[in-house]
Amino acid sequence: MTTSTKIKLPSPTERMELILLGMARQESVQILCRQAGVSRELFYRWMKKVRKAGLAALEAQPPGPKSAWGSPNPGSCLPKTQDRIRRLERLLA
């Protein structure tokens, strides 16, 4: 009978610290990954996500109030949503 042992991945905070250490090159990625118990492939996938999210967070935003939907133009709803609104308005009329 074989028992499978689940490996506990580092928490998001620990992952971020691992990525920052790797980016700062204070330790080799290979050593960091070995200490954290993760593969280098997984480490680089996390790093890619962090870089992508970081760039998105640093994108220039137009000045002024933001819409509730996260879009500078509140009229830019998805077409399906717009169609549904029209149908409901017709039902109410």
N, C-alpha and C positions, 0 to 999 in steps of 0.2 A: 504494500500500500504506500503510495507516494503522497506526500503532503506538499502542497504548493505554498510557498511563503510569499506573502505580498510585500513588496518593497514600498516603503513610505517615501513619497516624493517630498522634497523640501517645500516649505510653505511659500506663498508668494513673496513674503518679505525676505526669506532666505534665498529664494531664486534671484531676486533683485540684487541682493548683496553679492551673490555668486557672479552675476553678470557684471556688476560694477568692478569687482576684483579682476575679472578676466579682461575687461576693457582697459583698466588701469595697468594691466600687465605686471601686477605685483607678484603674481604666481603664474606658472604656465597653466593653460586651460586644461591640459591633461591631468595635472596634479589636482587642480580645483575639482574637476569632475570626479576623479577617483575618491577624493575626500568626501564629496557630497553624495556619492553613490549613483551618479547619473552618467549617461553616455555623452560623448562630445557632440554627437549629432543632436541630441535633445538640447544640450546647452546652446548650440548655435541656432536652433529653432526658437528658443526663448529669446536669444539676443536679437534675432531678426524681428520678432514681435515687439520687443521693447523699442528698438530703433524706429520701427514703423509708427508705433503709438506716440513716441517722443516727437517725431517729425510732425505728425498730425496735430499734436498739442501746441506746437510752436508756429503753426501756420498763421499768417496774418489774418486777423478778423476785422471786418468793416466796423467802424465806430458806430455807436448808437445802441439803442435797446435791442435785445435779441428776442426773437419770436419764441413762443412756447414750444414749438415743434423743432427747434434747433436749426431752422432754416431762416436766412435773412428775409425771404419772401414768404409770408404766411399763405399766400394764394397758390403755392406750388405743392398742393397735396397730390398724392398718388392718384392716377386716373380712376382706379377702381373706387376709391373713396369719394371722388367727385361725382361719379356716376351714382353711387349709393345715396349721396346727399340729394341729388336731383330727384331720384325716385321717391325718397322720403318727403321731399317738399311737395311733389305732385300728389302724394297720398294725403298730405295734410291740407292741401288746397281744396 
